Amino acid sequence: MKVIYSLILFVFFNLISPFLYAASGNEISCKVVGISDGDTLTCLHKRKPLKVRLLHIDAPESAQPYGNKAKQTLANLVFKKQVMLHSQGYDRYQRLLAVIYDEQERNINLLLVQKGMA
C-alpha cells in the first residue's frame, strides 16, 4: 500500500510541477523591441519595457571587436519576435537576468555561444 501511495504522490507532483513553476513568476512572455548589445535587450511585457540581460553568457560590447556582429546576431534571432524569458532575478543595474527561448523553443543564450558570439 505504501508503494502505491508513494507512486500516486510521485505522479501527482510531476504532473503539477510545471504549473507551479509557471505560476511562480519565473516565466515571462514578451515581444523584443530593442537590442542594446550582444547580451542585452528590451522587450515589452504588459505594455511596459523590460530590460533583459542574457544569463550565463558574456558577449563583446559594441565598441569591442565582434561587438556589432554579436548585436546583429542577437537581433536576427529575436528582434520583433515573441520570446519566453526564464528569469532568475535582477543584476545590479536592475536588468532582469534570464535565459531566453524563441517561438521554436530554442535556447537563444546557447545559440549565441554556439555561433561564437558569446
C-alpha positions as CSV (number, residue, x, y, z in Angstrom):
1,M,0.0,0.0,0.0
2,K,2.9,2.4,0.8
3,V,4.3,1.8,-2.7
4,I,1.0,2.7,-4.4
5,Y,0.6,5.8,-2.2
6,S,4.2,6.9,-3.0
7,L,3.6,6.3,-6.7
8,I,0.4,8.3,-6.7
9,L,2.2,11.2,-4.9
10,F,5.2,11.0,-7.3
11,V,2.9,11.1,-10.4
12,F,0.8,14.0,-8.9
13,F,3.8,16.2,-8.2
14,N,5.4,15.5,-11.5
15,L,2.1,16.5,-13.2
16,I,1.7,19.7,-11.2
17,S,5.3,20.9,-11.1
18,P,5.2,22.7,-14.5
19,F,2.2,24.7,-13.4
20,L,3.8,25.6,-10.1
21,Y,7.0,26.8,-11.9
22,A,5.0,28.9,-14.3
23,A,2.9,30.4,-11.5
24,S,6.0,31.3,-9.5
25,G,6.7,34.2,-11.9
26,N,9.8,32.8,-13.4
27,E,8.4,32.6,-16.9
28,I,7.6,35.8,-18.8
29,S,6.4,36.1,-22.3
30,C,7.3,39.3,-24.1
31,K,8.0,40.9,-27.5
32,V,11.5,42.0,-28.2
33,V,11.6,45.7,-29.2
34,G,15.2,46.7,-28.8
35,I,18.7,45.2,-28.8
36,S,21.4,47.1,-26.8
37,D,24.3,44.8,-27.4
38,G,25.0,41.1,-27.9
39,D,23.7,40.1,-24.5
40,T,21.1,42.8,-23.5
41,L,17.7,43.5,-25.0
42,T,14.5,45.3,-24.3
43,C,11.1,43.7,-24.5
44,L,7.5,44.7,-23.9
45,H,5.7,42.8,-21.2
46,K,2.1,44.0,-20.4
47,R,2.8,47.2,-22.4
48,K,5.9,48.1,-20.2
49,P,9.5,48.0,-21.3
50,L,11.6,45.4,-19.6
51,K,15.4,45.5,-19.8
52,V,16.8,41.9,-20.0
53,R,20.4,40.6,-19.6
54,L,21.0,37.2,-21.1
55,L,22.1,34.9,-18.2
56,H,25.3,32.8,-18.2
57,I,26.9,34.5,-21.3
58,D,29.1,37.5,-21.9
59,A,29.1,38.9,-25.4
60,P,31.5,41.6,-26.6
61,E,30.4,45.2,-26.0
62,S,29.5,47.2,-29.1
63,A,32.9,49.1,-29.1
64,Q,34.9,45.8,-28.8
65,P,35.9,43.5,-31.7
66,Y,32.9,41.5,-32.9
67,G,30.6,43.6,-30.7
68,N,28.4,44.8,-33.6
69,K,28.4,41.3,-35.1
70,A,27.2,39.9,-31.7
71,K,24.5,42.5,-31.5
72,Q,23.4,41.9,-35.1
73,T,23.3,38.1,-34.4
74,L,21.0,38.6,-31.4
75,A,18.8,40.9,-33.4
76,N,18.5,38.4,-36.3
77,L,17.4,35.8,-33.8
78,V,14.8,37.7,-31.7
79,F,14.1,41.3,-32.8
80,K,10.4,41.9,-33.2
81,K,9.6,38.4,-32.1
82,Q,7.8,36.9,-29.2
83,V,10.1,35.2,-26.7
84,M,9.8,33.4,-23.4
85,L,12.1,34.5,-20.5
86,H,13.1,32.1,-17.8
87,S,14.2,34.7,-15.2
88,Q,16.5,34.3,-12.2
89,G,16.4,37.7,-10.6
90,Y,18.0,41.0,-11.3
91,D,21.5,42.3,-11.7
92,R,23.0,45.5,-10.0
93,Y,21.7,47.6,-12.9
94,Q,18.1,46.3,-12.4
95,R,18.1,44.3,-15.6
96,L,16.2,41.1,-15.5
97,L,18.5,38.1,-15.8
98,A,17.1,35.4,-18.0
99,V,17.5,32.5,-20.3
100,I,15.6,33.3,-23.5
101,Y,13.7,30.9,-25.7
102,D,12.2,31.8,-29.1
103,E,8.9,30.6,-30.6
104,Q,10.6,27.3,-31.7
105,E,11.7,26.8,-28.0
106,R,15.4,27.3,-29.0
107,N,17.7,28.5,-26.2
108,I,18.9,31.8,-27.5
109,N,21.7,32.1,-24.9
110,L,23.1,28.8,-26.0
111,L,22.7,29.6,-29.7
112,L,24.8,32.7,-29.3
113,V,27.6,30.7,-27.7
114,Q,27.3,28.0,-30.5
115,K,27.6,30.8,-33.1
116,G,30.8,32.1,-31.3
117,M,29.1,35.4,-30.4
118,A,29.4,35.0,-26.6
